[in-house]
Each structure stands twice: as structure tokens, then as C-alpha cells.
Amino acid sequence: AIRNDYTFADAYSNLGNALKEKGLVDAAIQSYYTAIQLKPKFADAYGNLASVYKDSGMIDLAIEFGKKALEIKPDFPDAFSNLVHS
């Protein structure tokens, strides 16, 4: 999907998820940021950033991006869960 449509933010977020699962955290983070650049109100990408930062021990960033995800989408359970566990 990314090769066909460079503005498809969901694809970059999904790519970030796959990269995170492979342990390629820096590449995953870059994919999430690209998704956010393409779609600034993309709560899922902010939530994914919060999750990867939490898992990496970067709690301040996890909280920052978790709050941003909830600001955009207040009923986002994954973002809320990440904040509670940060």
C-alpha cells in the first residue's frame, strides 16, 4: 500500500507495528512519525508511539503521546491503557 499511495497514513502506522514486532524500534518510530505527518489527527499513530516509547522505557514520551492520542480520540482504550501503565 505504501508503494502505491505515499499519503496513506494507515499503511505507515501498520508498517510501524510490523517493525516494532521485529524489534526494529527506531524504524517503527520513524514510520509512526511519517503517519502523523501525513494525518496529524491520527490518534492510532500517537497511541502506537506511546506504546513503543513505554516499552522502550521512555516514559515521558509515552505519556506525552498517550495524552495526545486521548486529546484527539477521548474514547481510545489502548491509549488510556498505555497511560495507566506508564
C-alpha positions in Angstrom: 0.0 0.0 0.0 2.9 2.4 0.7 4.3 2.0 -2.7 1.0 2.8 -4.4 0.0 5.8 -2.2 2.6 7.7 -0.3 -0.1 9.6 1.6 -1.7 6.5 3.1 -1.0 7.1 6.8 -2.6 3.9 8.0 -0.1 1.9 6.0 2.8 3.7 7.7 1.3 3.0 11.1 0.8 -0.6 10.2 4.4 -0.8 8.9 5.5 0.7 12.3 3.6 -2.1 14.1 5.3 -4.8 12.0 8.8 -3.2 12.5 8.1 -3.0 16.3 7.3 -6.7 16.3 10.6 -7.4 14.6 12.5 -5.4 17.2 13.3 -2.5 14.8 12.2 0.2 17.2 13.9 3.2 15.5 12.4 2.3 12.2 8.9 1.8 13.8 9.1 5.2 15.4 10.0 6.8 12.1 7.0 5.1 10.5 4.7 6.4 13.1 6.0 9.9 12.7 5.5 9.7 9.0 1.9 8.6 9.6 1.4 11.6 11.8 2.9 14.0 9.3 0.5 12.7 6.7 -2.5 12.7 9.0 -1.9 15.0 12.0 -5.1 13.9 13.8 -4.3 10.2 13.6 -4.9 9.0 17.2 -3.8 5.5 16.5 -0.3 6.6 15.4 0.1 8.7 18.5 -1.1 5.7 20.6 1.4 3.5 18.8 4.2 5.9 19.6 3.1 6.0 23.2 3.3 2.2 23.3 6.7 1.9 21.7 8.1 4.6 23.9 6.6 2.9 27.0 8.1 -0.4 26.0 11.5 1.3 25.5 11.4 2.9 28.9 10.9 6.4 27.6 8.1 7.2 30.0 8.0 10.9 29.5 7.5 10.5 25.7 5.0 7.7 26.3 2.9 10.0 28.5 3.2 12.9 26.0 2.0 10.8 23.1 -0.6 8.9 25.1 -2.1 12.2 26.1 -2.1 13.5 22.5 -3.9 10.3 21.4 -6.6 10.8 24.0 -6.9 14.5 23.1 -7.8 13.5 19.6 -9.8 10.5 20.5 -11.0 10.6 24.1 -12.6 7.2 24.0 -9.4 5.4 22.8 -9.0 2.5 25.3 -5.4 1.5 24.1 -4.1 5.0 24.7 -5.8 5.1 28.1 -4.3 1.8 29.0 -0.8 2.9 27.9 -1.1 6.0 30.1 -2.2 4.0 33.1 0.7 1.6 32.7 3.4 4.2 32.0 
